[in-house]
Structures are given as structure tokens and as C-alpha cells.
Amino acid sequence: MTADLLASLRPEASGAPASGIVELSKYARAAGDVIQLWVGEGDTPTPSFIYEAATRSLAAGETTYTWQRGIPELRQAIATYASDLYGRELSPERFFVCGSGMQAIQIAMTMVAGPGDEILIPSPTWPNAPAAAGLRGATPVFVALDHGNRGWQIDLDKLEAAITPKTKAMFINTPSNPTGWTATKEELAAILALARRHGLWIVADEIYTRFVWTEGSPRRAASFHDVREDGDRIIWVNTFSKNWAMTGWRTGWVEADPSLGDVVENLIQYSTSGSPVFVQRACAVALERGESFLAHQVAKARKARDIVSEAIEATGRCRFSRPDGAFYLFFGIDGVTDSNAAAMKLVDIAKVGLAPGSAFGPGGEGHLRLCYLRSQEQIEIAAERLRTAIPLL
Amino acid sequence: MTADLLASLRPEASGAPASGIVELSKYARAAGDVIQLWVGEGDTPTPSFIYEAATRSLAAGETTYTWQRGIPELRQAIATYASDLYGRELSPERFFVCGSGMQAIQIAMTMVAGPGDEILIPSPTWPNAPAAAGLRGATPVFVALDHGNRGWQIDLDKLEAAITPKTKAMFINTPSNPTGWTATKEELAAILALARRHGLWIVADEIYTRFVWTEGSPRRAASFHDVREDGDRIIWVNTFSKNWAMTGWRTGWVEADPSLGDVVENLIQYSTSGSPVFVQRACAVALERGESFLAHQVAKARKARDIVSEAIEATGRCRFSRPDGAFYLFFGIDGVTDSNAAAMKLVDIAKVGLAPGSAFGPGGEGHLRLCYLRSQEQIEIAAERLRTAIPLL
């Protein structure tokens, strides 16, 4: 009976992959007292100056339906933040509030991906992007990032060679989860040139742009905003989650040419029909008053990156280079071919939980992902445990 | 350039219909000082005993990622509420929290509807259901409700005659928005028998079940829960919006056989990846302590239904019968063929905003929808204005 129910569902739905981290996280939670470095979030709750805006809004009765595209105040706040960050005037009409960065990806994929389409995705990758393409009936086509002495790199020739008449879009995540690959401005220009030449869409996921470790401590990573012109086929997806410790708020935004506004609004209408006003009030405060909190987050991550990198280097058994961006260390371990088994063994012997690389698409197996957006104290304990335990794998 | 961007999107996305209420609502907002009866929500903000649970949760730092299926406490609260309401033991494993009733519909449609599939939908209908089917590449097939002396009725022979080899599911909304049609238990049994005979899924939208005006003041309308057996292909969609004045919270739930839990969880993962914990805390309180508030809402709607019905009857120009459920009056006006124009004229001459019937699928044109979940004072003013103005149309 049960099998019959499952079998009668649409294959796009029943075939949607489960997260490759589930097994590890269940195992680690059951083990108890494990340092949790497998999830992509920090250890700081949302600061009070942000959440109190939601509290005030609730008390003011802002609990009814609202604008599908987001309240005007938040769209303006995003535009102001983005105009400043990218050094170019960006209209509020470009920004559309939605229910998480994930929902932004779902919306963007719905716009550009459907049955018969191929979507190019550099890999290793955050698995939810190809899964979202698959749910639209499209085929994710993985393009392997190279891993050498300079860390993870994109091979633009390989990217172009993967283009077929069916290719409709490229999903470009920079700085990248999980690899930390961070595109240069020149690479983004080259990717955009490919898109223009072949009439492809770019879904640009630059959510980690503030977490960048390249020389000179820039305020952000290179962005398609640095190279785009009006009329380019780019849809950005973004989130409040990482910068402002708001992972649990499930709010993000889509950025697209204003001419696509009605389409984005309709797709919001038919998914969550807008975001709670009281949540949006908090998001606006995060943008308007959150820079010093964000600077603190970035500094914490920078220090943690060095601490864990030194420990992993000290094992003498790991293949990696210090990432240029995001807040993950994605490293291979000599001799490890089953990353899920290795991650579970590290739970047992080190009481540290890392995400298995097998969860991150082709090229991920044999690696582990460590989220280092953690307090210095906790990261020092975890680093020391890993330094001792990894040679025992 | 702009046209080029739009033209290069997927047709499912660019073809998603805009809401048919947008023009009227813009017109009415611009007019100012209009009684807003075109939206499907009440005039009461979320009560403090509910929203204060969110405030406490925020202060406690519940702002990180959480269970994709919903926090265990809320799933248990839904199960307790539903077990009591339907008089049968329902396990928490059947319930999946998601970002609004709309998202529940999106998830259900993703499970059962795809390219090549036909989805039967009695019409007039809430337009977001067929739109969600269309976004999956499926074809909504409208089955006209009959409108006679007994109000809106379903013709089961017509429903069965609409089934083709491509039919995959039926979307059954009872009590219905906009018509108020409320299925009897016998009708639900007959619809379920059809589904069983033809191997169809039922997407059951019973969100208005507590707003029922049939004889004996029952606590709820008839439900597929009254007739189903294990193994039946039924997915319920539900929401906190209407019962507990939480339209702005964007939280609902899917109910399905536990064997489909992994699929539902994956579809939540790839849409919003879960709902905020602090929102879920408030939802749990609504279920656990919200019955007297809900009773007040229902009593208010019952009184308002009588007030507006008498006024509309008094015009002598309207075709309708008092609805058996939900909180809308959906009435035809003799001589009116352009409901959008009529609604705008009522804004001008009566300062009352109603939704044009054309927004509600085949059979809707020529009608207006009035939401009567309003204070007695406001509904009396609106009723009096409409009594005077409708004969002038």
C-alpha cells in the first residue's frame, strides 16, 4: 500500500534527493556532546537589535497579508545596502523579498530551468542547487572544479566545452560552498562573456561575498555586478542568513532586472505569497544597522580559518589550501575514500562532526567540510581534536 | 532588451498568471477610505497570547536552522488538534509544517502534477490552485459547479466525465473559496470512490472547515477524514492563517501518509528549508490555546454573513444563496457581465471594495466576492452602502 503511494507520485518529487548530511547529523546528535561543525551556520543567535524590530512589529499588529515583492522599506534598505556595496546605483525595483536564499534559488530555477534544459553547475557544489534544477525537470550538468596548489579553480575551457544546445543556464556560486573557490573579476567577465555568446542565464549565488580572505582584506569578493551591463541575463539569489546570524528566519531576496518583476512576483505568489512583515522589519534593521555586527562575524571567521587550517596542515595527511572565501574548510584526507564513514569515525574518536564531502556532488567524495564560523574557544578545541584524530583515520 | 529577457524565460514562469484582484485592489487603495472586503482575511490582528510565544522564542535565541518537517512540539500540537477535531487518532508523523497554505499546495502539486498531467478543479475556484498546477507544467481542467436554488453544488457525473487517461489528481476545496460550496459527507465519499476507481490523487483543501453554517452548528464541515482509509491517495493542505488571524505569518502544513514523509521533507528542503522556530512556537500556542478565540471569530463571521446576505437579498438584483461555509459571499448581479468594472464602480459610488468574480476561474465572471470576516460595525456600514449602490450598477 505504502509502496503504491510512493510509486504513484511524480518522479521529480519522489526522486528529489535527500540531504547527504542527514546520516552524519543523526549519528552525531545521537553520540551527544559533539562539536557541530557540519552545518553552514555560526554559533551566535540573532542579535537583539535585530530581533527586537520583529517584536515591536508584532506588538503593533503587523500580522496580515502584505506586498508579495516585500515591504517597500525593506526593498529600499536592500537597494541602499547593495548600491553601497557594489558601488553602483541599484533601484529597489530590482529586489524581491522571498522565503530564504533557498526559495530564491527555487524561483530563479523556475524562471530558467525546465524539462529538456541543462544547467551547468561547477562541482563540488552545495547540493540544493542541482536538486532545485532537478525538481524543475531540468538536468544539472556538473563541471569539475580543478584542485591544485592554488586551491580550487575553475577551468573556463571545461565550462565552455560543457555547453550544448540544451544548456539554458549556469549556476555560479562564489565564494563557493563548500570549496571556498572565489572567482576573480576576470573570471566573472569570462563567464559572463560565455553567457552572452551562448544566450545563457546566470544564476548568481554570491551570498558569502562578505566572507572573503584574499589579499588586502577587501570588503567583498568580486561580483557579477562588477562586470554586468543592462540586459545581461543574470538573476542573483541572496539571503539574510549568513551575514546577520539569521539562518532561522528563512528570508532572502532575488535580484533581477525590473522588467522581470511581474514574473518574480507571481512566482512568490504561488510559493509562499510573501514574507511576514515582522520578519521583514528585522531584516531591514540588519541591513541598516548590522555592519559592525557583520564585521565582528567576519573577523571571527578569519581567525578561525587560520586556526583550523594550521591544525589540518599539521596532520601532514590532508590535501587542501586555505580558502579564499566563505567559511568552510573543504579538505581531502589521504587514503579516505568513504567520507561518510570517515565523518562518523571522527564523531567517535574526536567528538567533532564534519559534513561528508560525498554530499557535495561530483568531486566531493574523499573530502570533509568543516564550518569554521565558530567562537575561537570552540574552534581551538575542535582543531586540536582533529589534529590528533585525523592521523588515526 | 527587456522583451528579450522576458522571452528567454521558461514559459511556465513567464506564463504564470497575475492575480485577477490586483487591478481592483490598486484602484481601491488609490481611492482611499474604502472598506476593504476583497482580501481573504479578517480585521483582527494576531492576539497577544499567540504572538508573545514568538517574542519569547526570539529572546531565547531560537533563531537557527531547525527540523525541515517542523519542530516536534508543533507536529504534536497539530496531531492533537486534528485527532480531536476529526475524532480519530492521527500521528504527528502525518504532519509537515511549511511556509503557508499556499506552499502546502505547491508541495502537493509537485507531488502529483507534472507535464502531461491533468488536474481536475471544481470552478469557480481560488485561482492559486490552478496556477500552482500550471507551474508544474500540468493542465488544470475546470469542472463547473452548478448554481441553482440550493446554492453552488457539485455534479458528480460531470466530475467523472472530466476524467481522462491523463487525469492525475483532483483539487477539492471544501468549504470553498469563493463560492462557499460545502461538500456533504456523502459527496466526499463519492469523490473518494471516483479517486479510488481511477487511481487519482486528491489534494484536499479544507482550511475553512471551522467556518461552517449548516444546520446544527457543527464544529466543522464534513472532511475526507470522515471517509478515508489507510492507503487512500489524499494529501491535505492547511494553514494557520484563517482560524487564528495569522495570515501574515505564512505558515501552514501538509498532511499525508507517513510513508511519504521523506518526499515531503525533501520538497520542504528545496523550497524554504523549514519554518522559523519562533513562528512555530506561536503556531503551537494557537492550536493549544486558541479555541475560544476561534469560537469568537466564527461567531463574528456567522453574524456578518446574515447581515450582508440580507442586504444583498434586499437589492432584488442579485443571484445567490447563503453559503454553507467559509467567509465569503459570492453573488451574481443581474446585468453585470464585467465584474472588474462593476467592482471598480462600487469603489466609486459605495466606497466598498469587493473582488471581481473574473479572478476565480471559469464560472466566476458576472459575480463579486465579498469577505465578511469583519467587525459587525464595519459590515453593517458596508452592507447598507451595497444595498443602496448595487441597484445603481
Interface residues (C-beta under 8 A of the other chain):
Chain A: M1 T2 D4 L5 L6 S8 L9 R10 P11 E12 A13 S14 A16 P17 A18 S19 V39 E41 P45 T46 S48 Y51 A54 T55 L58 A59 G61 E62 T63 T64 Y65 T66 G99 S100 M102 Q103 Q106 T110 M111 V112 A113 G114 P115 D117 N128 A131 A132 L135 R136 G137 G199 W201 D230 G231 R233 A245 M246 T247 G248 W249 R250 D257 S259 L260 D262 V263 E265 N266 L267 Q269 Y270 S271 T272 S273 G274 S275 P276 V277 F278 V279
Chain B: M1 T2 D4 L5 L6 S8 L9 R10 P11 E12 A13 S14 A16 P17 A18 S19 V39 E41 P45 T46 S48 Y51 A54 T55 L58 A59 G61 E62 T63 T64 Y65 T66 G99 S100 M102 Q103 Q106 T110 M111 V112 A113 G114 P115 D117 N128 A131 A132 L135 R136 G137 G199 W201 D230 G231 R233 A245 M246 T247 G248 W249 R250 D257 S259 L260 D262 V263 E265 N266 L267 Q269 Y270 S271 T272 S273 G274 S275 P276 V277 F278 V279
